[in-house]
Amino acid sequence: MPLPRQLPAGSSRSLLILDAYADALRAAGEDVQVVYSAHGDVFKIVHRAEG
């Protein structure tokens, strides 16, 4: 099962989970960051060019 690239901002664990996943993606060579999106009230992983 693939890991999610976005999670609800209301969960206290969402940011921690996505930060760890983004670290793994960066280690694999992807240029990503975790951002907050008010549309949908979520944290999500995006490529830096999208941020």
N, CA, C and O atoms as a CHARMM CRD file, in Angstrom:
* protein
*
  204
    1    1 MET  N      0.84800  -1.18200   0.00000 PROA 1      0.00000
    2    1 MET  CA     0.00000   0.00000   0.00000 PROA 1      0.00000
    3    1 MET  C      0.89100   1.24100   0.00000 PROA 1      0.00000
    4    1 MET  O      1.74200   1.37900   0.87800 PROA 1      0.00000
    5    2 PRO  N      0.71500   2.14600  -0.96200 PROA 2      0.00000
    6    2 PRO  CA     1.54900   3.34900  -1.01800 PROA 2      0.00000
    7    2 PRO  C      1.21300   4.30300   0.13300 PROA 2      0.00000
    8    2 PRO  O      0.08400   4.35000   0.62100 PROA 2      0.00000
    9    3 LEU  N      2.20800   5.04100   0.53700 PROA 3      0.00000
   10    3 LEU  CA     1.99800   6.02500   1.59400 PROA 3      0.00000
   11    3 LEU  C      1.28300   7.24400   1.02000 PROA 3      0.00000
   12    3 LEU  O      1.48700   7.59200  -0.14400 PROA 3      0.00000
   13    4 PRO  N      0.45500   7.88700   1.82200 PROA 4      0.00000
   14    4 PRO  CA    -0.28600   9.05400   1.33100 PROA 4      0.00000
   15    4 PRO  C      0.62900  10.25700   1.14400 PROA 4      0.00000
   16    4 PRO  O      1.63500  10.39100   1.84000 PROA 4      0.00000
   17    5 ARG  N      0.28700  11.10800   0.22800 PROA 5      0.00000
   18    5 ARG  CA     1.02300  12.35500   0.02600 PROA 5      0.00000
   19    5 ARG  C      0.28500  13.53300   0.61800 PROA 5      0.00000
   20    5 ARG  O      0.75100  14.66800   0.51600 PROA 5      0.00000
   21    6 GLN  N     -0.86700  13.28700   1.24000 PROA 6      0.00000
   22    6 GLN  CA    -1.54700  14.34000   1.98400 PROA 6      0.00000
   23    6 GLN  C     -2.36100  13.71300   3.10200 PROA 6      0.00000
   24    6 GLN  O     -2.88300  12.60600   2.97400 PROA 6      0.00000
   25    7 LEU  N     -2.45700  14.45700   4.21100 PROA 7      0.00000
   26    7 LEU  CA    -3.19700  14.00600   5.37900 PROA 7      0.00000
   27    7 LEU  C     -3.91300  15.19300   6.00500 PROA 7      0.00000
   28    7 LEU  O     -3.47800  16.33000   5.82200 PROA 7      0.00000
   29    8 PRO  N     -4.99900  14.96300   6.73900 PROA 8      0.00000
   30    8 PRO  CA    -5.75300  16.05900   7.35700 PROA 8      0.00000
   31    8 PRO  C     -4.90200  16.85100   8.34700 PROA 8      0.00000
   32    8 PRO  O     -4.15900  16.26800   9.13700 PROA 8      0.00000
   33    9 ALA  N     -5.01000  18.15300   8.30400 PROA 9      0.00000
   34    9 ALA  CA    -4.24500  19.00700   9.20400 PROA 9      0.00000
   35    9 ALA  C     -4.74200  18.90600  10.63900 PROA 9      0.00000
   36    9 ALA  O     -4.00400  19.23800  11.56700 PROA 9      0.00000
   37   10 GLY  N     -5.97500  18.45600  10.83900 PROA 10     0.00000
   38   10 GLY  CA    -6.53900  18.35100  12.17500 PROA 10     0.00000
   39   10 GLY  C     -5.91600  17.26200  13.02800 PROA 10     0.00000
   40   10 GLY  O     -6.07800  17.27100  14.24800 PROA 10     0.00000
   41   11 SER  N     -5.21400  16.33300  12.42000 PROA 11     0.00000
   42   11 SER  CA    -4.57800  15.24600  13.16800 PROA 11     0.00000
   43   11 SER  C     -3.19700  15.68800  13.64400 PROA 11     0.00000
   44   11 SER  O     -2.40800  16.22200  12.86500 PROA 11     0.00000
   45   12 SER  N     -2.91200  15.46700  14.90700 PROA 12     0.00000
   46   12 SER  CA    -1.61600  15.88500  15.46400 PROA 12     0.00000
   47   12 SER  C     -0.45600  15.08100  14.89000 PROA 12     0.00000
   48   12 SER  O      0.69200  15.51600  14.98000 PROA 12     0.00000
   49   13 ARG  N     -0.72600  13.92900  14.30600 PROA 13     0.00000
   50   13 ARG  CA     0.34700  13.08700  13.76900 PROA 13     0.00000
   51   13 ARG  C      0.61000  13.30800  12.28400 PROA 13     0.00000
   52   13 ARG  O      1.63900  12.86700  11.77200 PROA 13     0.00000
   53   14 SER  N     -0.29200  13.97400  11.59200 PROA 14     0.00000
   54   14 SER  CA    -0.17200  14.12800  10.14200 PROA 14     0.00000
   55   14 SER  C      1.14800  14.74700   9.71900 PROA 14     0.00000
   56   14 SER  O      1.82000  14.22900   8.82700 PROA 14     0.00000
   57   15 LEU  N      1.52200  15.84600  10.34800 PROA 15     0.00000
   58   15 LEU  CA     2.75000  16.53400   9.95900 PROA 15     0.00000
   59   15 LEU  C      3.97200  15.66300  10.22900 PROA 15     0.00000
   60   15 LEU  O      4.89600  15.63200   9.41600 PROA 15     0.00000
   61   16 LEU  N      3.99300  14.96600  11.34400 PROA 16     0.00000
   62   16 LEU  CA     5.11700  14.07800  11.65500 PROA 16     0.00000
   63   16 LEU  C      5.25100  12.95500  10.63200 PROA 16     0.00000
   64   16 LEU  O      6.35500  12.63500  10.19100 PROA 16     0.00000
   65   17 ILE  N      4.12400  12.36300  10.26200 PROA 17     0.00000
   66   17 ILE  CA     4.13100  11.27400   9.27800 PROA 17     0.00000
   67   17 ILE  C      4.62500  11.77600   7.93200 PROA 17     0.00000
   68   17 ILE  O      5.48700  11.15000   7.31300 PROA 17     0.00000
   69   18 LEU  N      4.08600  12.90400   7.47200 PROA 18     0.00000
   70   18 LEU  CA     4.47700  13.42300   6.16600 PROA 18     0.00000
   71   18 LEU  C      5.91800  13.91600   6.14800 PROA 18     0.00000
   72   18 LEU  O      6.60100  13.77400   5.13400 PROA 18     0.00000
   73   19 ASP  N      6.39400  14.49300   7.25200 PROA 19     0.00000
   74   19 ASP  CA     7.80000  14.90500   7.31800 PROA 19     0.00000
   75   19 ASP  C      8.72200  13.69900   7.15700 PROA 19     0.00000
   76   19 ASP  O      9.71600  13.76700   6.43400 PROA 19     0.00000
   77   20 ALA  N      8.39700  12.61000   7.82300 PROA 20     0.00000
   78   20 ALA  CA     9.22300  11.40000   7.72100 PROA 20     0.00000
   79   20 ALA  C      9.17800  10.83800   6.29800 PROA 20     0.00000
   80   20 ALA  O     10.20400  10.42200   5.76000 PROA 20     0.00000
   81   21 TYR  N      8.00500  10.82600   5.69900 PROA 21     0.00000
   82   21 TYR  CA     7.86800  10.33400   4.33600 PROA 21     0.00000
   83   21 TYR  C      8.61700  11.24100   3.35700 PROA 21     0.00000
   84   21 TYR  O      9.26700  10.75100   2.43400 PROA 21     0.00000
   85   22 ALA  N      8.53100  12.55100   3.55200 PROA 22     0.00000
   86   22 ALA  CA     9.24600  13.49400   2.68400 PROA 22     0.00000
   87   22 ALA  C     10.75400  13.30700   2.82400 PROA 22     0.00000
   88   22 ALA  O     11.48000  13.39900   1.83400 PROA 22     0.00000
   89   23 ASP  N     11.23600  13.04500   4.03800 PROA 23     0.00000
   90   23 ASP  CA    12.66900  12.76800   4.23400 PROA 23     0.00000
   91   23 ASP  C     13.10200  11.55500   3.42100 PROA 23     0.00000
   92   23 ASP  O     14.16700  11.56700   2.80400 PROA 23     0.00000
   93   24 ALA  N     12.28100  10.51000   3.41700 PROA 24     0.00000
   94   24 ALA  CA    12.59500   9.30700   2.64600 PROA 24     0.00000
   95   24 ALA  C     12.59600   9.60600   1.14400 PROA 24     0.00000
   96   24 ALA  O     13.45200   9.11000   0.41100 PROA 24     0.00000
   97   25 LEU  N     11.64600  10.40700   0.69500 PROA 25     0.00000
   98   25 LEU  CA    11.59900  10.78300  -0.72200 PROA 25     0.00000
   99   25 LEU  C     12.81700  11.61200  -1.11100 PROA 25     0.00000
  100   25 LEU  O     13.38300  11.42200  -2.18800 PROA 25     0.00000
  101   26 ARG  N     13.22100  12.53000  -0.23600 PROA 26     0.00000
  102   26 ARG  CA    14.41600  13.34200  -0.51300 PROA 26     0.00000
  103   26 ARG  C     15.65700  12.45800  -0.57000 PROA 26     0.00000
  104   26 ARG  O     16.52700  12.66500  -1.41600 PROA 26     0.00000
  105   27 ALA  N     15.74600  11.47800   0.32100 PROA 27     0.00000
  106   27 ALA  CA    16.88400  10.55000   0.31500 PROA 27     0.00000
  107   27 ALA  C     16.92500   9.74100  -0.98100 PROA 27     0.00000
  108   27 ALA  O     17.99000   9.31000  -1.42200 PROA 27     0.00000
  109   28 ALA  N     15.74300   9.53800  -1.59000 PROA 28     0.00000
  110   28 ALA  CA    15.64900   8.81200  -2.85900 PROA 28     0.00000
  111   28 ALA  C     15.85400   9.73500  -4.06300 PROA 28     0.00000
  112   28 ALA  O     15.76900   9.29400  -5.20900 PROA 28     0.00000
  113   29 GLY  N     16.12400  11.01300  -3.79800 PROA 29     0.00000
  114   29 GLY  CA    16.44500  11.94100  -4.87700 PROA 29     0.00000
  115   29 GLY  C     15.33500  12.88100  -5.31200 PROA 29     0.00000
  116   29 GLY  O     15.53000  13.66600  -6.24100 PROA 29     0.00000
  117   30 GLU  N     14.17100  12.82400  -4.66400 PROA 30     0.00000
  118   30 GLU  CA    13.08500  13.74400  -5.02900 PROA 30     0.00000
  119   30 GLU  C     13.24400  15.06400  -4.27700 PROA 30     0.00000
  120   30 GLU  O     13.60900  15.07500  -3.10100 PROA 30     0.00000
  121   31 ASP  N     12.97100  16.17000  -4.95800 PROA 31     0.00000
  122   31 ASP  CA    13.05200  17.49600  -4.34800 PROA 31     0.00000
  123   31 ASP  C     11.64400  17.89300  -3.90200 PROA 31     0.00000
  124   31 ASP  O     10.90100  18.53200  -4.64700 PROA 31     0.00000
  125   32 VAL  N     11.29000  17.50200  -2.66900 PROA 32     0.00000
  126   32 VAL  CA     9.93200  17.70600  -2.16400 PROA 32     0.00000
  127   32 VAL  C      9.94400  18.48700  -0.86000 PROA 32     0.00000
  128   32 VAL  O     10.97000  18.61300  -0.19200 PROA 32     0.00000
  129   33 GLN  N      8.77400  19.00500  -0.52100 PROA 33     0.00000
  130   33 GLN  CA     8.58700  19.67800   0.75800 PROA 33     0.00000
  131   33 GLN  C      7.15900  19.42200   1.23200 PROA 33     0.00000
  132   33 GLN  O      6.28300  19.07900   0.43800 PROA 33     0.00000
  133   34 VAL  N      6.93700  19.59000   2.52300 PROA 34     0.00000
  134   34 VAL  CA     5.59800  19.46400   3.08500 PROA 34     0.00000
  135   34 VAL  C      5.03100  20.86900   3.24100 PROA 34     0.00000
  136   34 VAL  O      5.67800  21.75100   3.80700 PROA 34     0.00000
  137   35 VAL  N      3.82600  21.06700   2.73800 PROA 35     0.00000
  138   35 VAL  CA     3.17400  22.36900   2.81400 PROA 35     0.00000
  139   35 VAL  C      1.77300  22.21300   3.38300 PROA 35     0.00000
  140   35 VAL  O      1.20000  21.12400   3.37100 PROA 35     0.00000
  141   36 TYR  N      1.23200  23.31700   3.88100 PROA 36     0.00000
  142   36 TYR  CA    -0.15700  23.34500   4.34700 PROA 36     0.00000
  143   36 TYR  C     -1.02400  23.90500   3.23800 PROA 36     0.00000
  144   36 TYR  O     -0.67400  24.90700   2.61500 PROA 36     0.00000
  145   37 SER  N     -2.15000  23.26500   2.99100 PROA 37     0.00000
  146   37 SER  CA    -3.11200  23.75900   2.01900 PROA 37     0.00000
  147   37 SER  C     -4.41300  24.07800   2.73600 PROA 37     0.00000
  148   37 SER  O     -5.06700  23.18500   3.27400 PROA 37     0.00000
  149   38 ALA  N     -4.79000  25.35800   2.74300 PROA 38     0.00000
  150   38 ALA  CA    -6.03700  25.75500   3.38200 PROA 38     0.00000
  151   38 ALA  C     -7.22300  25.14600   2.64600 PROA 38     0.00000
  152   38 ALA  O     -8.25500  24.86100   3.25400 PROA 38     0.00000
  153   39 HSD  N     -7.07800  24.94700   1.34200 PROA 39     0.00000
  154   39 HSD  CA    -8.12400  24.28500   0.56000 PROA 39     0.00000
  155   39 HSD  C     -8.12000  22.80700   0.94200 PROA 39     0.00000
  156   39 HSD  O     -7.25600  22.05000   0.49900 PROA 39     0.00000
  157   40 GLY  N     -9.05500  22.41100   1.73600 PROA 40     0.00000
  158   40 GLY  CA    -9.12000  21.03500   2.20300 PROA 40     0.00000
  159   40 GLY  C     -8.53700  20.85500   3.59400 PROA 40     0.00000
  160   40 GLY  O     -8.68100  19.78600   4.18700 PROA 40     0.00000
  161   41 ASP  N     -7.87300  21.89000   4.13200 PROA 41     0.00000
  162   41 ASP  CA    -7.26500  21.84700   5.46100 PROA 41     0.00000
  163   41 ASP  C     -6.37900  20.61900   5.62300 PROA 41     0.00000
  164   41 ASP  O     -6.58600  19.80000   6.51800 PROA 41     0.00000
  165   42 VAL  N     -5.37900  20.50400   4.73200 PROA 42     0.00000
  166   42 VAL  CA    -4.48500  19.34700   4.73600 PROA 42     0.00000
  167   42 VAL  C     -3.02300  19.78900   4.68800 PROA 42     0.00000
  168   42 VAL  O     -2.69700  20.88500   4.23100 PROA 42     0.00000
  169   43 PHE  N     -2.16200  18.90900   5.17100 PROA 43     0.00000
  170   43 PHE  CA    -0.73600  18.99500   4.90300 PROA 43     0.00000
  171   43 PHE  C     -0.48600  18.07300   3.72300 PROA 43     0.00000
  172   43 PHE  O     -1.06800  16.99100   3.64100 PROA 43     0.00000
  173   44 LYS  N      0.38700  18.50100   2.79800 PROA 44     0.00000
  174   44 LYS  CA     0.65300  17.63200   1.66700 PROA 44     0.00000
  175   44 LYS  C      2.09900  17.76000   1.22100 PROA 44     0.00000
  176   44 LYS  O      2.76300  18.76600   1.47100 PROA 44     0.00000
  177   45 ILE  N      2.57300  16.70800   0.55000 PROA 45     0.00000
  178   45 ILE  CA     3.92500  16.68200   0.00000 PROA 45     0.00000
  179   45 ILE  C      3.82300  17.12100  -1.46100 PROA 45     0.00000
  180   45 ILE  O      3.03600  16.57700  -2.23600 PROA 45     0.00000
  181   46 VAL  N      4.63500  18.11200  -1.81600 PROA 46     0.00000
  182   46 VAL  CA     4.66900  18.60400  -3.19200 PROA 46     0.00000
  183   46 VAL  C      6.11400  18.73500  -3.63700 PROA 46     0.00000
  184   46 VAL  O      7.01900  18.85200  -2.81100 PROA 46     0.00000
  185   47 HSD  N      6.32300  18.71400  -4.93300 PROA 47     0.00000
  186   47 HSD  CA     7.65400  19.01100  -5.45500 PROA 47     0.00000
  187   47 HSD  C      7.90600  20.50200  -5.23900 PROA 47     0.00000
  188   47 HSD  O      6.97800  21.30300  -5.34200 PROA 47     0.00000
  189   48 ARG  N      9.12700  20.87700  -4.94500 PROA 48     0.00000
  190   48 ARG  CA     9.43200  22.26700  -4.61200 PROA 48     0.00000
  191   48 ARG  C      8.99800  23.23900  -5.70200 PROA 48     0.00000
  192   48 ARG  O      8.61100  24.36500  -5.38900 PROA 48     0.00000
  193   49 ALA  N      9.04900  22.85100  -6.93900 PROA 49     0.00000
  194   49 ALA  CA     8.62100  23.75200  -8.01400 PROA 49     0.00000
  195   49 ALA  C      7.12600  24.05900  -7.92700 PROA 49     0.00000
  196   49 ALA  O      6.68100  25.09600  -8.42000 PROA 49     0.00000
  197   50 GLU  N      6.33400  23.15800  -7.29800 PROA 50     0.00000
  198   50 GLU  CA     4.89100  23.37700  -7.15900 PROA 50     0.00000
  199   50 GLU  C      4.56400  24.25400  -5.96900 PROA 50     0.00000
  200   50 GLU  O      3.55200  24.95500  -5.96900 PROA 50     0.00000
  201   51 GLY  N      5.44000  24.21800  -4.92400 PROA 51     0.00000
  202   51 GLY  CA     5.16600  24.88300  -3.66300 PROA 51     0.00000
  203   51 GLY  C      4.93100  26.32500  -3.78400 PROA 51     0.00000
  204   51 GLY  O      4.68800  26.99700  -2.78100 PROA 51     0.00000
